[in-house]
């Protein structure tokens, strides 16, 4: 289907279902989606349910980066829960958040929806990471219709005065729904042909080209940058209060949502280096959002239970020895947005399957990781 904004034909949907079934036979844990991105954003609820139903007989689950984490986050939560309910499978929401200054504080409403669904019988959980900024493609700053059918079609729409006017109008509404209040809240990570922009903000770019650092000018700059290939950025779009409220919820687990990075290369989001140490340093030791035991449980046993990995997540005889030894008094993330390539401090040893991969703070070169089989059984 490429980048076409349409429903699949019956034959296409049958083929998609067959692909999901094949993956489940090979050991996949379930179905995952990234509905905020082109072309997945063009998938409707019935299509997603049809695919999710395939994983049910295998005991699989549905894991999703939802369609909208900003102004449409409540509708996205409702859709996610509907998919799990209709397919009869567990649901997990990846990196649950509320993006965009206009939506800050909505975490209470989101958690109420999740609790209501759990009470009604839908198995639902979520994970979070401990930062006020997320990282993704510039596509997210555009309405989905504008990006359909690829870059050439986008360029044709921009060249059409009526469509460009519509695009600008919708982007002005979209801006505070996706990120902070101004262009200083968007940082560049990777910009094709402009390595000098990495680590700088959209506001810096506007000043460089002699334009005021306002939202209308930011929209015009985003359109031009998208025509030139787009970019990967860091968007300061979340509120500390929402982050802490999500963390405190008993259904929350932790993740990084980070990239596989090469030390010293580029400007990755700090989460790739510091997510778990940051939880332990900032939200346990400094702010007291969670106890040390609660945080460790959400990083270990709770995650293992969620994936039905019965031999992991607990220090006990007979369990797989996946072990992290750290000093709770000194553990600290050191990666920063402007200087990201720093490992965290305070971690002394890491063992995977009983083998040291980090010993006395140094990598050993051992590669003891292995494929984890799906162990969750289908509901009766």
The 8 nearest C-alpha neighbors of each residue, nearest first, counted from 0:
[[1, 3, 2, 7, 11, 5, 4, 38],
 [0, 2, 3, 38, 148, 149, 4, 147],
 [3, 1, 148, 38, 147, 149, 0, 4],
 [2, 4, 148, 1, 5, 147, 0, 38],
 [3, 5, 41, 147, 2, 6, 38, 148],
 [6, 4, 3, 41, 7, 42, 0, 2],
 [5, 7, 8, 42, 4, 43, 41, 46],
 [8, 6, 11, 12, 9, 5, 0, 10],
 [7, 9, 11, 10, 12, 6, 13, 5],
 [10, 8, 12, 11, 13, 7, 14, 6],
 [9, 11, 13, 8, 12, 14, 7, 15],
 [12, 10, 8, 14, 13, 9, 7, 15],
 [11, 13, 15, 9, 14, 10, 7, 16],
 [14, 12, 10, 16, 11, 15, 9, 17],
 [13, 15, 17, 11, 12, 16, 18, 10],
 [16, 14, 12, 18, 17, 13, 11, 19],
 [17, 15, 19, 13, 14, 18, 50, 12],
 [16, 18, 14, 20, 15, 19, 21, 13],
 [17, 19, 15, 21, 16, 20, 14, 22],
 [20, 18, 22, 16, 17, 21, 23, 15],
 [21, 19, 17, 23, 18, 22, 53, 16],
 [22, 20, 18, 24, 19, 23, 17, 25],
 [21, 23, 25, 19, 24, 20, 27, 18],
 [22, 24, 27, 20, 26, 25, 21, 19],
 [25, 23, 21, 22, 26, 20, 27, 57],
 [24, 26, 22, 23, 27, 21, 20, 28],
 [27, 25, 23, 24, 373, 372, 28, 22],
 [28, 26, 23, 29, 22, 25, 373, 24],
 [29, 27, 59, 373, 26, 60, 23, 30],
 [30, 28, 59, 60, 27, 54, 61, 31],
 [29, 31, 61, 62, 51, 60, 32, 54],
 [30, 32, 62, 63, 61, 29, 33, 64],
 [31, 33, 63, 34, 64, 62, 30, 39],
 [34, 32, 64, 35, 63, 36, 39, 65],
 [33, 35, 66, 40, 39, 65, 36, 32],
 [36, 34, 66, 40, 33, 67, 65, 64],
 [37, 35, 40, 34, 39, 38, 33, 139],
 [38, 36, 39, 40, 2, 143, 35, 41],
 [37, 39, 2, 40, 41, 36, 3, 4],
 [40, 38, 34, 37, 41, 42, 36, 33],
 [39, 41, 34, 38, 37, 36, 35, 42],
 [40, 42, 39, 4, 38, 43, 5, 37],
 [43, 41, 40, 39, 46, 6, 44, 47],
 [44, 42, 46, 45, 41, 47, 6, 40],
 [43, 45, 47, 46, 48, 42, 78, 82],
 [46, 44, 48, 47, 43, 49, 82, 42],
 [45, 47, 49, 43, 44, 48, 42, 50],
 [48, 46, 44, 50, 49, 45, 51, 43],
 [47, 49, 51, 45, 82, 50, 46, 86],
 [48, 50, 46, 47, 52, 51, 45, 53],
 [49, 51, 47, 48, 52, 16, 53, 46],
 [50, 52, 48, 53, 49, 54, 86, 47],
 [53, 51, 86, 55, 49, 50, 54, 48],
 [52, 54, 51, 50, 55, 20, 16, 19],
 [53, 55, 59, 57, 52, 51, 56, 29],
 [54, 56, 58, 57, 52, 59, 53, 88],
 [57, 55, 377, 58, 54, 53, 59, 378],
 [58, 56, 55, 59, 54, 377, 376, 23],
 [377, 57, 59, 376, 55, 375, 56, 54],
 [60, 58, 29, 54, 28, 57, 55, 88],
 [59, 61, 29, 89, 88, 90, 30, 62],
 [60, 62, 90, 30, 31, 29, 89, 91],
 [63, 61, 31, 91, 90, 92, 30, 60],
 [64, 62, 32, 92, 31, 65, 93, 33],
 [63, 65, 33, 93, 32, 34, 92, 66],
 [64, 66, 63, 34, 67, 75, 35, 33],
 [65, 67, 35, 34, 75, 40, 64, 68],
 [66, 68, 72, 71, 69, 65, 35, 75],
 [67, 69, 72, 97, 98, 96, 71, 65],
 [70, 68, 98, 72, 176, 71, 67, 99],
 [69, 71, 176, 72, 102, 68, 67, 101],
 [72, 70, 67, 74, 69, 73, 75, 68],
 [71, 73, 68, 75, 67, 69, 74, 70],
 [74, 72, 76, 75, 71, 77, 109, 70],
 [73, 75, 77, 71, 76, 72, 78, 67],
 [76, 74, 72, 78, 73, 77, 66, 67],
 [75, 77, 73, 79, 74, 78, 72, 80],
 [76, 78, 74, 80, 75, 79, 81, 73],
 [79, 77, 81, 75, 80, 76, 74, 82],
 [80, 78, 76, 82, 81, 77, 75, 83],
 [79, 81, 83, 77, 82, 78, 84, 76],
 [80, 82, 78, 84, 79, 83, 85, 77],
 [83, 81, 79, 48, 85, 80, 84, 86],
 [82, 84, 88, 80, 86, 81, 85, 87],
 [83, 85, 81, 87, 82, 86, 80, 121],
 [84, 86, 82, 87, 83, 81, 48, 52],
 [87, 85, 52, 83, 84, 88, 51, 82],
 [86, 88, 84, 85, 83, 55, 89, 52],
 [87, 89, 83, 60, 86, 55, 90, 61],
 [90, 88, 122, 60, 123, 83, 61, 121],
 [91, 89, 123, 61, 83, 62, 60, 122],
 [90, 92, 62, 124, 125, 123, 61, 93],
 [93, 91, 125, 63, 62, 95, 64, 124],
 [92, 94, 64, 126, 95, 63, 125, 91],
 [95, 93, 127, 126, 96, 128, 92, 125],
 [96, 94, 127, 93, 92, 126, 125, 97],
 [95, 97, 94, 98, 68, 242, 237, 127],
 [98, 96, 68, 69, 237, 103, 102, 106],
 [99, 97, 69, 236, 237, 177, 68, 178],
 [98, 100, 176, 177, 178, 236, 175, 101],
 [99, 101, 179, 103, 102, 175, 236, 180],
 [100, 102, 99, 176, 103, 175, 70, 69],
 [103, 101, 100, 99, 105, 104, 70, 69],
 [104, 102, 100, 105, 101, 238, 97, 99],
 [103, 105, 106, 241, 102, 107, 240, 238],
 [104, 106, 107, 108, 103, 102, 109, 97],
 [107, 105, 109, 241, 104, 108, 110, 97],
 [108, 106, 110, 105, 109, 111, 104, 244],
 [107, 109, 111, 105, 106, 110, 112, 73],
 [110, 108, 106, 112, 111, 107, 105, 113],
 [109, 111, 113, 107, 112, 108, 114, 106],
 [110, 112, 108, 114, 109, 113, 115, 107],
 [113, 111, 115, 109, 110, 114, 116, 108],
 [114, 112, 110, 116, 115, 111, 117, 109],
 [115, 113, 117, 111, 116, 112, 110, 118],
 [114, 116, 118, 112, 113, 117, 111, 119],
 [115, 117, 119, 113, 118, 114, 121, 112],
 [118, 116, 121, 114, 120, 119, 115, 122],
 [117, 119, 115, 116, 120, 114, 121, 113],
 [118, 120, 116, 117, 121, 115, 114, 122],
 [121, 119, 117, 118, 122, 116, 84, 115],
 [122, 120, 117, 116, 123, 84, 119, 89],
 [123, 121, 89, 117, 90, 120, 124, 88],
 [122, 124, 90, 91, 89, 121, 117, 113],
 [123, 125, 91, 250, 90, 92, 251, 122],
 [126, 124, 92, 91, 251, 93, 252, 95],
 [125, 127, 252, 253, 94, 251, 93, 95],
 [128, 126, 94, 253, 95, 254, 252, 129],
 [127, 129, 254, 255, 253, 130, 94, 274],
 [130, 128, 278, 274, 127, 277, 242, 131],
 [131, 129, 132, 128, 133, 270, 242, 237],
 [130, 132, 237, 235, 238, 236, 239, 133],
 [133, 131, 235, 234, 130, 236, 237, 233],
 [132, 134, 234, 233, 235, 135, 131, 236],
 [135, 133, 233, 232, 234, 268, 132, 231],
 [134, 136, 231, 232, 233, 137, 133, 139],
 [137, 135, 231, 138, 230, 232, 139, 134],
 [136, 138, 139, 230, 140, 229, 231, 232],
 [139, 137, 136, 140, 141, 229, 36, 146],
 [138, 140, 137, 141, 136, 36, 35, 135],
 [139, 141, 138, 137, 174, 173, 170, 177],
 [142, 140, 139, 138, 170, 143, 145, 146],
 [143, 141, 144, 145, 140, 169, 170, 146],
 [142, 144, 145, 146, 141, 147, 37, 40],
 [145, 143, 147, 146, 142, 4, 141, 148],
 [144, 146, 143, 142, 147, 153, 141, 156],
 [147, 145, 153, 144, 143, 149, 148, 150],
 [146, 148, 144, 149, 2, 145, 3, 4],
 [149, 147, 2, 3, 152, 146, 150, 4],
 [148, 150, 152, 147, 151, 146, 2, 153],
 [151, 149, 153, 152, 154, 146, 148, 226],
 [152, 150, 154, 153, 149, 155, 148, 156],
 [151, 153, 155, 154, 150, 149, 148, 156],
 [154, 152, 150, 156, 151, 155, 146, 145],
 [153, 155, 151, 157, 152, 156, 150, 158],
 [156, 154, 152, 158, 153, 157, 151, 159],
 [157, 155, 159, 153, 158, 154, 162, 152],
 [156, 158, 163, 154, 159, 155, 153, 162],
 [159, 157, 155, 156, 160, 154, 163, 162],
 [158, 160, 156, 162, 157, 161, 163, 155],
 [161, 159, 163, 162, 164, 158, 157, 156],
 [160, 162, 164, 163, 159, 165, 156, 166],
 [163, 161, 165, 159, 164, 160, 156, 166],
 [162, 164, 157, 166, 160, 165, 161, 159],
 [165, 163, 161, 167, 162, 166, 160, 168],
 [166, 164, 162, 168, 163, 167, 169, 161],
 [165, 167, 163, 169, 164, 168, 162, 170],
 [166, 168, 170, 164, 169, 165, 163, 171],
 [169, 167, 165, 171, 166, 170, 164, 172],
 [168, 170, 172, 166, 171, 167, 173, 165],
 [171, 169, 173, 167, 172, 168, 174, 166],
 [170, 172, 168, 169, 173, 174, 167, 215],
 [173, 171, 169, 170, 174, 168, 175, 176],
 [172, 174, 170, 176, 171, 175, 169, 177],
 [173, 175, 176, 177, 171, 172, 170, 178],
 [176, 174, 99, 178, 177, 180, 100, 179],
 [175, 177, 99, 173, 69, 174, 70, 101],
 [178, 176, 99, 98, 174, 175, 69, 173],
 [177, 179, 236, 99, 175, 234, 235, 176],
 [180, 178, 236, 100, 184, 99, 235, 175],
 [179, 181, 175, 100, 178, 184, 182, 174],
 [180, 182, 183, 179, 214, 184, 213, 175],
 [183, 181, 202, 201, 184, 185, 217, 214],
 [182, 184, 202, 181, 185, 200, 201, 186],
 [183, 185, 235, 182, 179, 234, 181, 186],
 [186, 184, 234, 200, 183, 201, 182, 233],
 [187, 185, 200, 233, 232, 199, 201, 198],
 [186, 188, 232, 197, 198, 199, 200, 189],
 [189, 187, 197, 232, 266, 231, 198, 186],
 [188, 190, 231, 230, 197, 187, 191, 232],
 [189, 191, 230, 193, 192, 194, 231, 188],
 [192, 190, 193, 228, 189, 230, 194, 229],
 [191, 193, 194, 190, 195, 227, 189, 228],
 [194, 192, 190, 195, 191, 196, 197, 189],
 [193, 195, 196, 197, 192, 190, 189, 191],
 [194, 196, 193, 197, 198, 199, 190, 192],
 [197, 195, 199, 194, 193, 198, 187, 190],
 [198, 196, 188, 187, 199, 195, 194, 189],
 [197, 199, 187, 337, 188, 196, 266, 186],
 [200, 198, 196, 197, 186, 187, 203, 201],
 [201, 199, 186, 203, 202, 185, 183, 187],
 [200, 202, 204, 182, 203, 185, 183, 186],
 [201, 203, 183, 182, 205, 212, 200, 204],
 [204, 202, 200, 206, 201, 205, 207, 199],
 [203, 205, 201, 207, 202, 206, 208, 200],
 [206, 204, 210, 202, 208, 207, 203, 212],
 [205, 207, 209, 203, 204, 208, 210, 202],
 [208, 206, 204, 205, 209, 203, 210, 202],
 [209, 207, 205, 206, 210, 204, 203, 211],
 [208, 210, 206, 207, 205, 211, 204, 212],
 [209, 211, 205, 206, 208, 212, 216, 207],
 [212, 210, 213, 205, 206, 216, 209, 202],
 [213, 211, 202, 205, 182, 210, 206, 216],
 [214, 212, 216, 215, 211, 217, 181, 182],
 [213, 215, 217, 216, 181, 218, 182, 212],
 [216, 214, 218, 217, 213, 219, 171, 167],
 [215, 217, 219, 213, 218, 214, 220, 212],
 [216, 218, 214, 220, 215, 219, 182, 213],
 [219, 217, 221, 215, 220, 216, 214, 222],
 [220, 218, 216, 222, 217, 221, 223, 215],
 [219, 221, 217, 223, 218, 222, 224, 216],
 [222, 220, 218, 224, 223, 219, 225, 217],
 [223, 221, 225, 219, 220, 224, 226, 218],
 [222, 224, 226, 220, 225, 221, 219, 227],
 [223, 225, 227, 221, 229, 226, 222, 220],
 [226, 224, 229, 222, 228, 227, 223, 221],
 [225, 227, 223, 224, 228, 222, 154, 229],
 [228, 226, 224, 225, 229, 223, 191, 222],
 [229, 227, 225, 226, 224, 191, 230, 190],
 [230, 228, 225, 224, 137, 227, 226, 190],
 [229, 231, 190, 137, 189, 136, 232, 228],
 [232, 230, 136, 189, 188, 135, 137, 187],
 [231, 233, 187, 188, 186, 134, 135, 136],
 [232, 234, 134, 186, 133, 185, 187, 132],
 [235, 233, 185, 132, 133, 236, 178, 184],
 [236, 234, 132, 184, 178, 179, 131, 237],
 [235, 237, 178, 99, 179, 98, 234, 132],
 [238, 236, 131, 98, 97, 132, 235, 99],
 [237, 239, 240, 241, 131, 103, 242, 236],
 [240, 238, 242, 241, 243, 131, 237, 130],
 [239, 241, 243, 242, 238, 244, 104, 103],
 [240, 242, 244, 106, 239, 243, 238, 104],
 [241, 243, 239, 245, 240, 244, 246, 238],
 [244, 242, 246, 240, 245, 241, 239, 247],
 [243, 245, 241, 247, 246, 242, 240, 248],
 [244, 246, 242, 243, 248, 247, 241, 251],
 [247, 245, 243, 244, 248, 251, 242, 127],
 [248, 246, 244, 245, 243, 249, 289, 288],
 [247, 249, 245, 250, 246, 251, 244, 110],
 [250, 248, 251, 247, 246, 252, 245, 297],
 [251, 249, 124, 248, 125, 252, 123, 126],
 [252, 250, 126, 125, 249, 248, 246, 245],
 [251, 253, 126, 297, 125, 127, 298, 250],
 [254, 252, 126, 127, 298, 128, 297, 251],
 [253, 255, 128, 127, 256, 126, 252, 274],
 [254, 256, 257, 274, 270, 128, 271, 253],
 [257, 255, 254, 258, 94, 270, 128, 271],
 [258, 256, 271, 255, 270, 259, 268, 272],
 [257, 259, 260, 271, 256, 267, 268, 270],
 [258, 260, 257, 261, 271, 267, 262, 272],
 [261, 259, 258, 262, 267, 271, 264, 265],
 [260, 262, 264, 263, 259, 265, 340, 267],
 [263, 261, 264, 340, 260, 341, 265, 339],
 [262, 264, 340, 261, 265, 266, 339, 260],
 [265, 263, 261, 262, 266, 260, 340, 267],
 [266, 264, 267, 263, 188, 197, 189, 261],
 [265, 267, 188, 198, 339, 197, 268, 264],
 [268, 266, 265, 269, 339, 188, 271, 260],
 [267, 269, 270, 271, 336, 134, 266, 339],
 [270, 268, 334, 271, 339, 272, 335, 336],
 [269, 271, 274, 273, 272, 268, 257, 255],
 [272, 270, 257, 269, 258, 268, 273, 255],
 [273, 271, 270, 269, 342, 334, 274, 343],
 [272, 274, 332, 270, 276, 277, 275, 343],
 [275, 273, 270, 277, 255, 276, 129, 128],
 [274, 276, 278, 277, 273, 279, 255, 253],
 [277, 275, 279, 332, 278, 273, 331, 274],
 [278, 276, 280, 332, 274, 275, 279, 281],
 [279, 277, 282, 275, 276, 280, 281, 129],
 [278, 280, 283, 276, 277, 282, 281, 284],
 [279, 281, 277, 284, 331, 278, 283, 276],
 [282, 280, 285, 277, 278, 283, 284, 286],
 [281, 283, 286, 278, 288, 287, 285, 279],
 [282, 284, 287, 279, 289, 290, 281, 288],
 [283, 285, 280, 281, 287, 286, 282, 279],
 [286, 284, 281, 283, 287, 282, 280, 288],
 [287, 285, 282, 288, 283, 281, 284, 289],
 [286, 288, 283, 289, 282, 285, 284, 290],
 [287, 289, 282, 286, 283, 243, 247, 290],
 [290, 288, 283, 287, 293, 294, 291, 282],
 [289, 291, 293, 292, 283, 294, 287, 288],
 [290, 292, 294, 293, 283, 295, 289, 279],
 [291, 293, 295, 290, 294, 296, 289, 297],
 [292, 294, 290, 296, 291, 295, 289, 297],
 [295, 293, 297, 291, 296, 292, 289, 290],
 [294, 296, 298, 292, 297, 293, 299, 291],
 [295, 297, 293, 299, 298, 300, 294, 301],
 [298, 296, 252, 301, 294, 295, 299, 293],
 [299, 297, 295, 296, 253, 302, 252, 294],
 [300, 298, 312, 296, 302, 301, 297, 295],
 [301, 299, 312, 303, 296, 302, 313, 304],
 [300, 302, 297, 304, 303, 299, 296, 305],
 [303, 301, 305, 304, 299, 300, 298, 297],
 [302, 304, 308, 300, 306, 305, 312, 301],
 [305, 303, 307, 301, 306, 302, 308, 300],
 [304, 306, 302, 303, 307, 301, 308, 124],
 [307, 305, 303, 304, 308, 302, 375, 374],
 [306, 308, 304, 375, 305, 374, 309, 303],
 [309, 307, 303, 306, 310, 311, 304, 374],
 [308, 310, 307, 311, 304, 303, 312, 318],
 [309, 311, 318, 308, 319, 312, 317, 313],
 [312, 310, 319, 309, 308, 313, 318, 303],
 [311, 313, 300, 299, 303, 314, 310, 301],
 [314, 312, 311, 300, 315, 318, 299, 310],
 [313, 315, 318, 312, 316, 320, 322, 311],
 [314, 316, 318, 313, 317, 320, 319, 312],
 [317, 315, 318, 314, 319, 320, 313, 310],
 [316, 318, 315, 319, 310, 320, 314, 311],
 [319, 317, 310, 316, 315, 311, 320, 314],
 [318, 320, 352, 311, 310, 321, 317, 353],
 [321, 319, 353, 352, 322, 318, 351, 350],
 [320, 322, 351, 350, 352, 319, 353, 323],
 [321, 323, 350, 349, 320, 324, 351, 353],
 [324, 322, 349, 348, 325, 350, 321, 346],
 [323, 325, 348, 347, 346, 349, 322, 326],
 [326, 324, 346, 347, 345, 327, 323, 330],
 [325, 327, 345, 328, 329, 330, 346, 324],
 [328, 326, 330, 329, 325, 279, 345, 280],
 [329, 327, 326, 330, 284, 345, 280, 331],
 [330, 328, 345, 326, 327, 331, 344, 280],
 [331, 329, 345, 344, 327, 326, 280, 276],
 [332, 330, 344, 280, 276, 343, 329, 277],
 [331, 333, 343, 273, 277, 276, 334, 344],
 [334, 332, 343, 341, 342, 331, 335, 273],
 [333, 335, 339, 341, 269, 332, 340, 272],
 [336, 334, 339, 338, 337, 269, 333, 340],
 [337, 335, 339, 338, 269, 268, 334, 198],
 [336, 338, 335, 198, 339, 266, 199, 334],
 [339, 337, 335, 336, 340, 334, 341, 266],
 [338, 340, 334, 335, 269, 336, 341, 337],
 [341, 339, 263, 334, 262, 338, 342, 272],
 [342, 340, 334, 333, 339, 343, 272, 338],
 [341, 343, 272, 333, 344, 334, 340, 273],
 [342, 344, 332, 333, 331, 273, 341, 276],
 [345, 343, 331, 330, 346, 332, 342, 329],
 [344, 346, 330, 329, 326, 325, 347, 331],
 [347, 345, 325, 344, 324, 348, 330, 326],
 [346, 348, 360, 359, 325, 324, 345, 358],
 [347, 349, 358, 324, 357, 359, 323, 346],
 [350, 348, 323, 357, 322, 356, 355, 324],
 [349, 351, 355, 322, 354, 321, 353, 356],
 [352, 350, 321, 353, 354, 367, 320, 368],
 [353, 351, 320, 321, 319, 354, 367, 350],
 [352, 354, 320, 351, 350, 321, 355, 319],
 [353, 355, 350, 351, 352, 356, 367, 365],
 [356, 354, 350, 357, 349, 358, 351, 353],
 [355, 357, 363, 365, 350, 362, 349, 354],
 [358, 356, 362, 349, 348, 361, 355, 363],
 [357, 359, 348, 360, 361, 355, 362, 347],
 [358, 360, 347, 361, 348, 357, 346, 362],
 [361, 359, 347, 358, 357, 348, 346, 362],
 [362, 360, 357, 358, 359, 363, 356, 347],
 [361, 363, 357, 356, 364, 358, 360, 365],
 [364, 362, 356, 365, 357, 361, 358, 355],
 [363, 365, 362, 356, 366, 357, 355, 361],
 [364, 366, 356, 363, 367, 355, 354, 362],
 [365, 367, 368, 364, 356, 351, 354, 369],
 [368, 366, 365, 351, 352, 354, 369, 356],
 [369, 367, 366, 351, 352, 370, 365, 371],
 [370, 368, 371, 367, 352, 366, 351, 372],
 [369, 371, 372, 368, 26, 373, 367, 27],
 [372, 370, 369, 373, 308, 374, 26, 368],
 [371, 373, 374, 26, 370, 27, 28, 308],
 [372, 374, 28, 375, 26, 371, 27, 307],
 [373, 375, 307, 372, 376, 308, 306, 58],
 [376, 374, 307, 58, 373, 377, 59, 306],
 [375, 377, 58, 374, 378, 57, 59, 56],
 [58, 378, 376, 56, 57, 55, 379, 375],
 [377, 379, 376, 58, 55, 88, 56, 87],
 [378, 377, 376, 56, 58, 87, 55, 88]]
